[in-house]
Amino acid sequence: MAQMGFDFGGQQPRRLTKVTPSKLATFEDCPRRYRMAYLDRPTPQRTGPWAHSTLGAVVHNALRALYDLPPQGRTPARAAALVLEQWQDGGFADAEQAERYRERARGWVADYVERNDLAAEPVGVERWVSAPASSQGLDGPPSMIIEGRADRIDQRGGELVIVDYKTGRWVPESQDARSAQALALYAVAARRTLRLPCNQVELHHLPSGTVAAAEHTEDSLRRQLKRAEESAGDLRRAADTLSEGGDAEELFPARTGRHCSWCDFRPSCPAGQQAAPAAQPWDLLAP
């Protein structure tokens, strides 16, 4: 077939599945949750908001807004004020708890600005990156399209660095940064989108002030791409079979465990309700 100047030697071009780190993580965590989130229409009933998600969104939005300011305006006091401007109460136990965490979040972002030099302009803030990729090598024939929105992309010494903000209760270590599939995929997509080397990834944990950094190699990125490629193939085949009339429960089984306690789709999943007790919407807040 030859169309628009492309010659595929009589064969159909390979269909590339678009995947985001969030979709891949959801499918690996629980195929049923993936189906409910991305395939079922209308979307099944969800839980209400979770306080830790609300808190994370507020902090992310405040830091994003901070970078809209000129460098001289990126002060600890302004960062704290932006938390107030972005604040939401969804998921908190009561007004007292919400106020307590609002003040904590103000302190977190103010301390973060105090400790880190934010004068340099990042390459991207909440930057969308998208690129074809393959586990056969960073320059091999593509098997999927990886895309997503990185919290921040810095340029340091001619190389890109992926920065991801964290506000949860667990303090990350360098191994967590190295094993994070999302950061690896952002690194691959960023180097192809922005045409600069990108191997370093960092988790910035605001509650503790920890920066967990890791330097990827070509091999470690290839391993992450291989894992993503396998999951992308599995979810594409399952989705295709479902659209052809396949059994939804067999194709997207529930993968139960402790995570069922805080699953967004717990109200619509009897298996998850039986697997673990329901968590309170504020249980995953950083202590």
C-alpha positions as CSV (number, residue, x, y, z in Angstrom):
1,M,0.0,0.0,0.0
2,A,1.3,3.4,-0.9
3,Q,-0.5,6.5,0.5
4,M,0.7,10.0,1.1
5,G,4.2,9.1,0.0
6,F,4.6,6.1,2.3
7,D,5.4,2.7,0.9
8,F,4.6,-0.2,3.3
9,G,5.6,-2.9,0.9
10,G,2.1,-4.3,0.5
11,Q,1.5,-4.5,4.3
12,Q,-0.6,-2.5,6.5
13,P,1.4,-0.2,8.8
14,R,1.6,-1.4,12.4
15,R,-1.0,0.2,14.6
16,L,0.6,2.1,17.5
17,T,-1.2,2.2,20.8
18,K,-1.2,5.5,22.6
19,V,-0.5,5.0,26.3
20,T,0.1,7.3,29.3
21,P,1.9,6.3,32.5
22,S,-1.4,6.6,34.3
23,K,-3.2,4.2,32.0
24,L,-0.4,1.7,32.2
25,A,-0.3,1.9,36.0
26,T,-4.0,1.5,36.3
27,F,-4.1,-1.6,34.0
28,E,-1.2,-3.2,35.8
29,D,-2.8,-2.4,39.2
30,C,-6.2,-3.7,38.3
31,P,-7.6,-4.4,34.8
32,R,-11.2,-4.0,36.0
33,R,-10.4,-0.5,37.2
34,Y,-8.8,0.3,33.9
35,R,-12.0,-0.8,32.1
36,M,-14.2,1.2,34.3
37,A,-12.0,4.3,34.0
38,Y,-11.3,4.3,30.3
39,L,-13.7,2.0,28.5
40,D,-17.1,1.7,30.3
41,R,-19.7,4.3,29.2
42,P,-21.4,5.7,31.1
43,T,-18.6,5.7,33.7
44,P,-19.5,3.5,36.7
45,Q,-20.1,5.2,40.1
46,R,-17.0,6.5,41.8
47,T,-16.2,7.4,45.4
48,G,-16.1,11.0,46.4
49,P,-12.9,13.1,46.5
50,W,-9.8,11.9,48.4
51,A,-8.1,14.4,50.7
52,H,-4.6,13.3,49.6
53,S,-5.5,13.8,46.0
54,T,-7.0,17.2,46.7
55,L,-3.9,18.2,48.7
56,G,-1.6,17.0,45.9
57,A,-3.5,18.9,43.2
58,V,-3.4,22.1,45.3
59,V,0.4,21.9,45.7
60,H,1.0,21.1,42.1
61,N,-1.3,24.0,41.0
62,A,0.4,26.4,43.3
63,L,3.9,25.5,42.0
64,R,2.7,25.8,38.4
65,A,1.3,29.2,39.1
66,L,4.5,30.2,40.7
67,Y,6.4,29.6,37.5
68,D,4.0,31.9,35.7
69,L,5.6,34.8,37.7
70,P,8.9,36.5,36.8
71,P,11.9,35.0,38.7
72,Q,12.0,37.8,41.2
73,G,8.4,37.1,42.1
74,R,9.0,33.5,43.0
75,T,9.3,34.0,46.8
76,P,8.4,31.8,49.7
77,A,5.7,34.2,50.7
78,R,4.1,34.3,47.3
79,A,4.2,30.5,47.0
80,A,2.4,30.2,50.3
81,A,-0.2,32.7,49.2
82,L,-0.8,30.7,46.0
83,V,-1.7,27.7,48.1
84,L,-4.5,29.8,49.6
85,E,-5.6,30.8,46.1
86,Q,-5.7,27.2,44.9
87,W,-7.1,25.6,48.0
88,Q,-10.0,23.1,47.9
89,D,-11.6,21.2,50.8
90,G,-12.6,18.0,49.0
91,G,-12.2,14.8,51.0
92,F,-11.1,16.2,54.3
93,A,-12.9,15.0,57.5
94,D,-14.0,18.5,58.5
95,A,-13.1,22.2,58.3
96,E,-10.5,21.8,61.2
97,Q,-8.6,19.1,59.4
98,A,-8.7,21.0,56.1
99,E,-7.4,24.1,57.8
100,R,-4.6,22.2,59.4
101,Y,-3.4,20.7,56.1
102,R,-3.8,24.0,54.3
103,E,-1.3,25.5,56.7
104,R,1.0,22.5,56.3
105,A,0.8,22.9,52.5
106,R,1.7,26.6,52.8
107,G,4.7,25.6,54.9
108,W,5.7,22.9,52.4
109,V,5.8,25.1,49.4
110,A,7.4,28.0,51.2
111,D,10.2,25.8,52.5
112,Y,10.6,24.3,49.0
113,V,11.1,27.7,47.4
114,E,13.5,28.6,50.3
115,R,15.6,25.5,49.7
116,N,15.6,25.5,45.9
117,D,16.7,28.1,43.4
118,L,13.6,28.6,41.2
119,A,15.0,31.5,39.3
120,A,16.0,29.4,36.3
121,E,13.3,29.0,33.7
122,P,12.3,25.3,33.2
123,V,11.9,23.9,29.8
124,G,8.4,23.0,30.7
125,V,5.9,23.1,33.6
126,E,3.0,20.7,33.3
127,R,4.5,20.0,29.9
128,W,2.8,17.5,27.6
129,V,5.2,15.2,25.8
130,S,4.4,12.6,23.2
131,A,6.7,10.4,21.2
132,P,6.8,7.0,19.5
133,A,8.9,4.4,21.3
134,S,10.1,0.8,21.2
135,S,11.8,-1.6,23.6
136,Q,14.1,-2.6,20.8
137,G,16.0,0.5,21.4
138,L,15.5,4.2,21.7
139,D,16.0,4.5,17.9
140,G,14.2,1.3,17.0
141,P,11.0,0.9,15.0
142,P,8.2,2.3,17.2
143,S,5.7,-0.1,18.8
144,M,3.7,2.4,20.8
145,I,3.2,6.1,21.5
146,I,4.0,7.2,25.0
147,E,2.6,10.5,26.2
148,G,1.8,12.4,29.3
149,R,2.2,15.6,31.3
150,A,5.4,16.0,33.3
151,D,5.2,18.2,36.4
152,R,8.4,20.0,35.4
153,I,11.3,19.5,32.9
154,D,14.5,21.3,33.8
155,Q,17.6,21.8,31.6
156,R,20.8,21.5,33.4
157,G,24.2,21.5,31.7
158,G,22.7,20.8,28.3
159,E,20.6,17.8,29.5
160,L,17.0,17.5,30.5
161,V,15.8,16.5,34.0
162,I,12.4,15.2,34.8
163,V,11.0,16.5,38.1
164,D,7.9,15.0,39.8
165,Y,6.4,16.5,42.9
166,K,5.2,14.3,45.7
167,T,3.0,15.1,48.8
168,G,2.1,11.6,50.1
169,R,3.0,10.0,53.4
170,W,5.8,7.8,52.0
171,V,9.2,9.5,51.7
172,P,10.8,8.4,48.4
173,E,14.4,7.1,48.0
174,S,16.6,7.0,44.9
175,Q,15.4,3.5,44.1
176,D,11.9,4.7,43.9
177,A,12.9,7.3,41.4
178,R,14.7,4.7,39.3
179,S,11.9,2.2,39.4
180,A,9.1,4.8,38.6
181,Q,7.8,3.8,35.2
182,A,6.2,7.2,34.7
183,L,9.5,9.1,35.1
184,A,11.3,6.8,32.7
185,L,8.6,7.2,30.1
186,Y,8.6,10.9,30.5
187,A,12.4,10.9,30.0
188,V,12.1,9.0,26.8
189,A,9.3,11.1,25.4
190,A,11.1,14.4,26.5
191,R,14.4,13.5,24.8
192,R,12.5,12.7,21.6
193,T,10.2,15.7,21.8
194,L,12.8,18.3,22.8
195,R,15.8,16.6,21.1
196,L,18.1,16.8,24.2
197,P,19.6,14.0,26.3
198,C,17.4,13.1,29.3
199,N,18.5,10.5,31.8
200,Q,18.1,12.0,35.2
201,V,14.7,11.8,37.0
202,E,13.8,13.2,40.4
203,L,11.1,12.9,43.0
204,H,10.7,16.0,45.1
205,H,8.8,15.2,48.3
206,L,7.6,18.4,49.7
207,P,6.5,17.3,53.2
208,S,10.0,16.0,54.1
209,G,12.1,18.2,51.7
210,T,13.6,15.0,50.2
211,V,14.9,15.0,46.6
212,A,15.2,11.4,45.4
213,A,17.2,11.3,42.2
214,A,18.3,8.6,39.8
215,E,20.3,8.5,36.6
216,H,18.9,6.2,34.0
217,T,21.1,4.2,31.5
218,E,20.0,3.1,28.1
219,D,19.5,-0.4,29.5
220,S,17.3,0.8,32.4
221,L,15.2,2.9,30.0
222,R,14.9,-0.1,27.7
223,R,13.7,-2.3,30.5
224,Q,11.0,0.2,31.4
225,L,10.0,0.5,27.7
226,K,9.8,-3.3,27.5
227,R,7.5,-3.4,30.5
228,A,5.3,-0.6,29.0
229,E,5.2,-2.3,25.6
230,E,4.0,-5.6,27.1
231,S,1.2,-3.9,29.1
232,A,0.3,-1.8,26.1
233,G,-0.1,-4.9,24.0
234,D,-2.2,-6.6,26.7
235,L,-4.6,-3.8,27.1
236,R,-4.9,-3.2,23.4
237,R,-5.8,-6.9,22.8
238,A,-8.2,-6.9,25.7
239,A,-9.9,-3.7,24.5
240,D,-10.2,-5.0,20.9
241,T,-11.7,-8.3,22.0
242,L,-14.2,-6.4,24.2
243,S,-15.3,-4.2,21.3
244,E,-15.9,-7.4,19.3
245,G,-18.2,-8.8,22.0
246,G,-15.8,-10.4,24.4
247,D,-16.7,-11.0,28.0
248,A,-15.8,-7.9,30.1
249,E,-15.2,-9.8,33.3
250,E,-12.8,-12.3,31.7
251,L,-10.9,-9.7,29.7
252,F,-10.6,-7.2,32.6
253,P,-10.6,-9.2,35.8
254,A,-10.5,-7.6,39.2
255,R,-7.0,-7.7,40.8
256,T,-7.9,-7.4,44.5
257,G,-5.8,-6.4,47.4
258,R,-5.3,-3.7,50.0
259,H,-5.5,-1.1,47.3
260,C,-9.2,-1.9,47.0
261,S,-9.7,0.1,50.2
262,W,-9.1,3.3,48.4
263,C,-10.1,2.5,44.8
264,D,-12.1,5.2,43.1
265,F,-14.5,2.5,41.7
266,R,-15.1,0.7,45.0
267,P,-18.9,1.5,44.9
268,S,-19.2,-0.3,41.6
269,C,-17.0,-3.3,42.4
270,P,-18.4,-6.1,44.7
271,A,-15.0,-8.0,44.5
272,G,-13.2,-5.0,45.8
273,Q,-15.7,-4.4,48.6
274,Q,-15.2,-8.0,49.8
275,A,-11.4,-7.9,49.5
276,A,-10.7,-5.0,51.9
277,P,-12.5,-2.6,54.2
278,A,-13.3,0.9,52.9
279,A,-10.7,3.6,53.7
280,Q,-11.7,7.0,54.9
281,P,-11.1,9.7,52.4
282,W,-8.4,11.2,54.5
283,D,-6.5,8.1,55.5
284,L,-3.7,8.5,53.0
285,L,-2.8,12.0,54.0
286,A,0.8,12.6,55.0
287,P,1.0,12.5,58.8
